Amino acid sequence: MQKILFSFVFLFFFTSTCFSLNVGVVDLQKALNECEAGKVAVQNLKKTVEVKKKIIERKKAELTKLREELSKKALKEAERGKKEALYETKARELQNFMGKVQEEISNKSNEYQSNILKGLVDITEKIAKKEKIDIVIEIHGGIVYFNPTMDLTDKLIKAYNKFTQKKR
C-alpha cells in the first residue's frame, strides 16, 4: 500500500505541469519522542513502572520465603498443606497482578501516544495551511494532511458511477 501511495505521489508530483505542488515531510515518531509532552509521558510511565516493580519484587520475596518454609522437613503434614495452598494462591495472584500491570502500562502508553499524536497532526495541519503546503507525508507512513481541493474522490465516484451505468 505504501509503495502505491508513494508511486502515486511521485507520479503526480513529477508529471504535474498544470500547477506546482508543495510537499512537506514530518517524522511523527521523532516529534512524539522529543516534544515536551512526550518526554513527560515517558517519565510518568517510568514512575508507574518503578512503583509496580517494587510491588512485584515484594510479592516475589513473599513467595521465596514461603518456598523456603516449604523446603523445611520439620513441617507437619497439615501445616505443609496449608502453606502449599497459600503458596499456590500467592503465585496465581502474582501472575494475575503482573498481567494487569502489563495491560495498565500498555493502555497508559497508548493513551499518551494517541493524545499527543492527535495534537501533533492538528498542529501539522495548521502549519501546512499557514505555509501553503498541499501535502504533508509522514516519513514512516502515509499522508498526514492534504489540501482538500486536491481530493478527487467525488469526481472519481461520479465517473465510476457513469462508467458502470454505461456497461448496463
CORLINFEN-V822136 format. One record per pair of residues at least 6 apart in sequence whose ideal C-beta (glycine too) atoms are under 6 Angstrom apart, sorted by the first residue. I is the first residue (numbers start at 1). J is the second residue. Records with the same first field share a line. If there is no record, write none. Layout:
I=J ; J
//
This chain:
5=142
13=21
21=134
22=133 ; 134
23=135
24=133 ; 136
25=137 ; 139
26=124 ; 136 ; 138
27=139
28=120 ; 138
31=120
32=38 ; 116
37=116
38=116
41=112
45=109
52=101
59=94
63=90
66=87
69=83
70=83
121=144
124=136 ; 144 ; 145
125=145
128=136 ; 145
134=147
135=143 ; 146
136=144 ; 145
137=143
138=144
//
